[in-house]
Amino acid sequence: MGQVRFGTVRDLFQAYPLARYDVGKADADKPSLDFLQEAADARNWYQAVSYCAYLLPRRVAIAWGCRSLRRMFDHFDAYDSRSLNVVETWVRQPDEQSRNKALAVGNANDPEQPATWLALAAGWSGGSVVPPEFAPVEAKPDQAARAVRAALLIGLCRLPRDSRDQIMTSCLEDGIQLARGEPRPPR
C-alpha cells in the first residue's frame, strides 16, 4: 500500500491554493482519504471529483479521468475518441512528443467536450504549454488537476439523472483506490 500524497486537506490546500475554490468548504485537519470518502458517500460529486483530481499525481489523475469518462459514456464521436486515444497513449508513454501531441489536440478541439480537457490536462502536465517556435511557458502546478476536474464535471452534467450516482460512485471508488495505491481490477 502506498502513502497518500497529501495527508490532510490542509496539506493539499497548501500545495495547491486554488484548490480551496474548486473543492469548497472543507475541514483542513481532516485526513485526505476520509474527506474524499465522505464527499463521495454524500454524493457531493463536484467536491469529490475536484479533491480527487488534485489528490492524485498528475499522470494518475489523467489516467483516472480517462477511465472515468469511459465509465460515463459508451460512445464517443471521432474527435473525443481521438482525444482519449492520444491521452491514453501519453499515460502509457509520458514522453515530450506524446505530451505535445495531446496539447495540440486539446488546443484544436471543442472546449465544450470533456475529452478535450483531458488532452489539455496531459499537455499541461509539465513542460512548455506553447508551441516550440515560441519561448517556453511552463505549466502552472495546478493546471492539469483543474483540467481533469473540468473534464469530469462536464461529463457529470451530461449523465442521465437515473444513472449518475451509480456511475460517479464507481468513478470515485476507482480514484480512492488509486489514492491509496491499491491495485485495481481491470475495467
Secondary structure, DSSP 8 states (H G I E B T S, - for coil): ----SSSBHHHHHHH-TTHHHHH-S--TTSBHHHHHHHHHHTT-HHHHHHHHHHHS-HHHHHHHHHHHHHHH-S---HHHHHHHHHHHHHHHS--HHHHHHHHHHHHHS-TTSHHHHHHHHHHTSSSBSS-TTS---B--TTHHHHHHHHHHHHHHHHS-HHHHHHHHHHHHHHHHHHHHT------
